[in-house]
């Protein structure tokens, strides 16, 4: 499951400490899945979940209310809103007796009929956990538009790629105080993919050109003009390239027009663009999923460079008293 490190202008745990959370997420996910799989194979799923009350199986990344109140107050008094310190404070607030149990609060509305069904149910619930990490920290949270929980494209990236892939989904960059929203940036251990979607009805065909508009054709609908996707793709790639250069990130950048359910016809496409449509997408997809490399230093450095200039809007959690020396949100703009 790829990791959602940034979504629009929502605050994210990953922007607090990109070198801490990716490894932590992978570890927690593996622990929980290994436990679920073992219980399923042994026919002990019911017993596994009957051992814990709901309060024990919930994710314990928010400040505990009673039993750890003293520790929470101590941490609140010591740690301010800095990335590594906040991550360390969060670790202190995870009760040791809970850390190794049902971290992701998995529940089953019905008994899984197969291991594949168990895995899919696990991934569906893990998706909500990722959404939480992609919209909150120990101290702050953002209010997520509910449409993101039903967003098929977001689900596609998070559920179909390896844990070592980092996703920025429709992030908003602040460059010279001008907000710019882009589509999808996928950071693999070996390269960065700037992805622009070009999808409509099943089997729609898009006729490309260097003009401002392309033509969409479909056997059941009249021809229609669509904005040239290269405009957005070029803008996104330029932003990533500029920030990578600024932070001396040595990582190849790939520019992609993606149409999973249609066709793209552009014989004279620029050399630096990859066109993925119904004919070429499956092979690319399987090749990407087969990447088994662990997280890389340049990958995390690139993620940090991008997150540094993403717009962030958030609110202080009510359990934290307002700090007069801090604002509720934070914004970064390139000079």
C-alpha positions in Angstrom: 0.0 0.0 0.0 1.6 3.3 -1.1 1.8 6.0 1.5 -0.1 9.3 1.3 2.4 11.9 2.3 0.4 14.9 1.1 -3.2 15.6 0.0 -4.2 19.0 -1.2 -3.5 21.5 1.6 -4.2 19.1 4.5 -1.5 18.8 7.2 0.3 15.5 7.2 2.4 13.6 9.7 4.9 13.0 6.9 5.7 16.7 6.5 6.6 16.7 10.2 9.3 14.1 9.8 9.6 12.3 6.4 12.5 10.2 7.7 10.4 8.7 10.5 6.8 8.0 9.4 7.3 5.9 6.2 9.3 3.2 8.0 6.9 3.3 11.0 3.9 2.9 8.7 5.4 -0.1 6.9 6.3 -1.7 10.2 2.8 -1.2 11.7 1.1 -2.5 8.6 3.3 -5.6 8.4 2.8 -6.4 12.1 -1.0 -6.2 11.8 -1.2 -8.1 8.5 1.0 -10.9 9.8 -1.2 -11.2 12.9 -4.4 -11.3 10.9 -3.1 -13.8 8.4 -1.9 -16.1 11.1 -5.2 -15.9 12.9 -7.1 -16.6 9.7 -5.0 -19.6 8.8 -5.5 -21.0 12.3 -9.2 -20.3 12.3 -8.9 -18.0 15.2 -10.1 -14.6 13.8 -13.1 -14.6 16.2 -10.9 -15.3 19.2 -8.4 -12.6 18.1 -11.0 -9.8 18.2 -12.9 -11.1 21.2 -9.7 -10.6 23.3 -9.8 -6.8 22.9 -12.4 -4.2 23.6 -13.0 -1.5 21.1 -11.0 1.0 23.1 -8.0 -1.3 23.0 -8.1 -1.9 19.2 -8.3 1.7 18.1 -5.3 3.5 16.7 -3.5 5.1 19.6 -1.9 8.1 17.9 -4.1 10.7 19.5 -3.4 11.8 23.1 -4.8 9.3 25.6 -7.5 10.8 27.8 -7.0 9.5 31.3 -4.4 6.8 31.9 -1.7 8.8 30.1 -2.8 12.3 31.1 0.3 13.0 33.1 2.6 11.9 30.4 0.6 13.9 27.8 0.8 17.1 29.8 4.5 16.6 30.2 5.0 16.0 26.5 2.8 19.0 25.7 4.9 21.2 27.9 8.2 20.1 26.4 7.6 19.6 22.7 6.6 22.3 20.3 5.6 22.0 16.7 8.9 20.8 15.2 9.0 17.7 13.0 11.3 15.2 14.7 10.4 16.2 18.2 6.7 15.9 17.5 7.3 12.4 16.0 9.2 11.4 19.1 6.4 12.8 21.4 3.9 10.8 19.5 5.8 7.6 20.0 5.9 8.4 23.8 2.1 8.6 23.7 1.6 5.1 22.3 0.9 2.8 25.2 3.3 -0.1 25.0 0.6 -2.7 25.6 -1.3 -1.4 22.6 1.5 -0.7 20.2 1.9 -4.3 19.2 -1.8 -5.2 19.0 -4.6 -4.1 16.7 -3.0 -0.9 15.6 -5.3 -0.3 12.6 -8.6 -1.1 14.4 -9.7 -3.7 11.8 -13.3 -4.8 12.0 -15.1 -7.4 9.9 -18.8 -6.9 9.1 -18.8 -10.5 7.9 -16.5 -13.5 8.0 -14.0 -13.4 5.2 -14.5 -16.3 2.8 -10.9 -16.4 1.6 -7.5 -15.0 2.3 -7.9 -12.6 -0.6 -11.2 -11.3 0.8 -9.5 -10.8 4.2 -6.7 -8.9 2.5 -9.1 -6.6 0.6 -11.0 -5.9 3.7 -7.8 -5.1 5.5 -6.7 -2.7 2.7 -10.0 -0.9 2.7 -9.8 -0.2 6.4 -6.1 0.6 6.1 -7.1 3.3 3.6 -8.9 5.2 6.2 -5.9 5.0 8.5 -3.7 6.4 5.7 -6.2 9.2 5.2 -5.9 10.0 8.9 -2.1 10.2 8.7 -2.4 12.3 5.6 -4.6 14.9 7.3 -3.4 15.2 10.9 -0.5 15.3 13.4 -0.3 14.9 17.1 -1.1 18.6 17.6 -3.2 19.6 14.5 -5.7 18.3 12.1 -7.3 19.3 8.8 -11.0 18.7 7.8 -11.0 16.3 4.9 -13.6 16.6 2.2 -15.6 13.4 2.3 -15.2 13.0 -1.5 -11.6 11.9 -1.0 -12.8 8.7 0.8 -14.6 7.7 -2.4 -12.0 8.9 -4.8 -11.2 6.0 -7.1 -8.0 7.4 -8.4 -6.7 8.0 -4.9 -7.7 4.5 -3.9 -5.9 3.2 -7.0 -2.6 4.7 -6.0 -2.8 3.8 -2.3 -4.0 0.2 -2.6 -2.2 -1.0 -5.7 1.4 0.0 -5.2 4.1 -1.0 -2.8 4.6 0.5 0.7 7.8 2.2 -0.5 5.9 4.4 -2.9 5.1 7.9 -1.6 2.1 9.8 -3.0 1.3 13.5 -3.2 -2.3 13.7 -4.3 -3.4 17.0 -5.8 -0.9 19.0 -3.6 -1.0 22.8 -3.7 2.4 24.4 -4.0 3.2 27.9 -3.0 5.7 29.4 -5.4 6.4 33.1 -5.0 3.2 33.3 -3.0 1.1 31.9 -5.9 -0.8 28.7 -5.1 -0.5 26.1 -7.8 -2.5 22.8 -7.6 -1.1 19.8 -9.5 -2.4 16.3 -10.0 -0.3 13.3 -8.8 3.3 13.0 -7.9 4.5 9.4 -7.3 7.9 9.0 -5.6 9.3 5.5 -6.1 12.7 4.4 -4.6 14.2 5.0 -8.1 12.4 7.9 -9.8 9.6 10.5 -9.5 6.5 10.3 -11.7 4.4 13.4 -12.5 1.1 11.9 -13.6 -1.7 13.7 -15.3 -5.0 11.8 -15.9 -6.8 11.9 -19.2 -9.9 9.7 -18.8 -13.5 9.8 -19.9 -15.9 7.1 -21.1 -14.6 3.5 -21.6 -12.7 3.3 -24.9 -12.7 7.0 -25.5 -9.9 8.1 -27.9 -7.9 11.3 -27.4 -6.3 12.9 -30.4 -3.2 14.8 -29.3 -1.5 17.9 -30.8 0.6 20.9 -29.9 -2.6 23.1 -29.8 -4.3 24.3 -26.6 -7.1 21.8 -27.0 -7.1 18.1 -27.9 -10.1 16.2 -29.3 -11.9 13.4 -27.5 -13.8 10.9 -29.7 -16.2 8.2 -28.7 -18.4 5.9 -30.7 -21.5 6.9 -28.6 -20.9 10.6 -28.2 -20.0 13.5 -30.4 -16.5 14.8 -30.5 -15.5 17.2 -27.7 -12.6 19.5 -27.1 -10.5 18.9 -23.9 -7.7 21.0 -22.5 -4.3 19.8 -23.6 -3.1 17.7 -20.6 0.5 18.6 -21.4 -0.1 22.1 -20.0 -0.7 20.7 -16.5 1.9 18.0 -16.9 4.6 20.5 -17.9 3.8 22.8 -15.1 3.9 20.0 -12.5 7.2 18.7 -13.9 8.8 22.1 -13.8 7.8 22.6 -10.2 9.3 19.2 -9.2 12.4 19.8 -11.3 12.9 23.3 -9.7 12.6 22.0 -6.2 14.8 19.0 -6.8 17.5 21.3 -8.2 17.1 23.6 -5.2 17.6 20.8 -2.7 20.2 18.9 -4.8 18.0 15.9 -5.2 19.5 13.4 -7.7 16.4 11.6 -8.9 15.0 11.1 -12.5 11.7 12.8 -13.2 9.2 11.2 -15.5 6.2 13.0 -17.1 3.1 10.9 -17.8 -0.3 11.3 -19.4 -2.4 8.4 -18.1 -5.5 7.0 -19.7 -6.3 3.6 -18.1 -9.6 3.1 -19.9 -9.0 4.8 -23.2 -6.6 5.5 -26.0 -4.2 8.3 -26.8 -3.2 9.0 -30.4 -0.3 11.5 -30.6 2.4 10.3 -33.1 4.4 13.5 -32.7 4.4 13.6 -28.9 7.4 15.3 -27.3 10.3 12.9 -26.5 10.1 13.6 -22.8 6.5 12.5 -22.3 5.3 9.0 -21.6 1.8 8.2 -22.9 0.1 5.4 -21.0 -3.3 4.2 -22.3 -5.3 1.0 -22.4 -2.6 -0.6 -24.6 0.5 0.2 -22.6 -0.8 0.8 -19.1 -1.0 -2.8 -17.9 2.7 -3.6 -18.7 3.8 -0.3 -17.0 1.6 -1.1 -14.0 2.9 -4.6 -13.4 6.5 -3.3 -13.8 5.9 -0.7 -11.2 4.3 -3.1 -8.8 7.3 -5.4 -9.2 9.7 -2.8 -7.8 11.0 -4.3 -4.5 13.6 -1.8 -3.6 13.4 -0.3 -0.1 13.0 3.4 0.7 16.0 5.4 -0.6 17.7 8.4 0.8 17.2 10.4 -2.4 13.6 9.5 -2.4 13.0 10.8 1.1 15.1 13.9 0.4 13.0 14.6 -2.7 9.8 14.1 -0.7 11.1 16.6 1.9 11.9 19.1 -0.8 8.4 18.9 -2.2 6.6 19.0 1.2 8.6 22.1 2.2 6.8 24.2 -0.4 3.3 22.7 -0.1 0.6 24.8 1.3 -0.8 23.6 4.6 -4.0 24.7 6.4 -4.9 23.1 9.7 -6.5 23.7 13.1 -5.0 23.0 16.5 -6.6 20.0 18.3 -8.8 21.1 21.2 -6.7 19.1 23.7 -3.7 21.4 23.0 -3.9 24.9 24.5 -3.2 27.6 21.9 0.3 28.8 21.8 0.5 32.6 21.2 3.8 32.2 19.4 2.4 29.9 16.7 -0.3 30.2 14.0 -2.9 27.5 13.5 -1.7 26.6 10.0 1.6 26.9 8.2 2.5 27.9 4.7 5.7 27.8 2.8 6.5 29.8 -0.2 9.5 29.7 -2.5 11.6 32.9 -2.5 
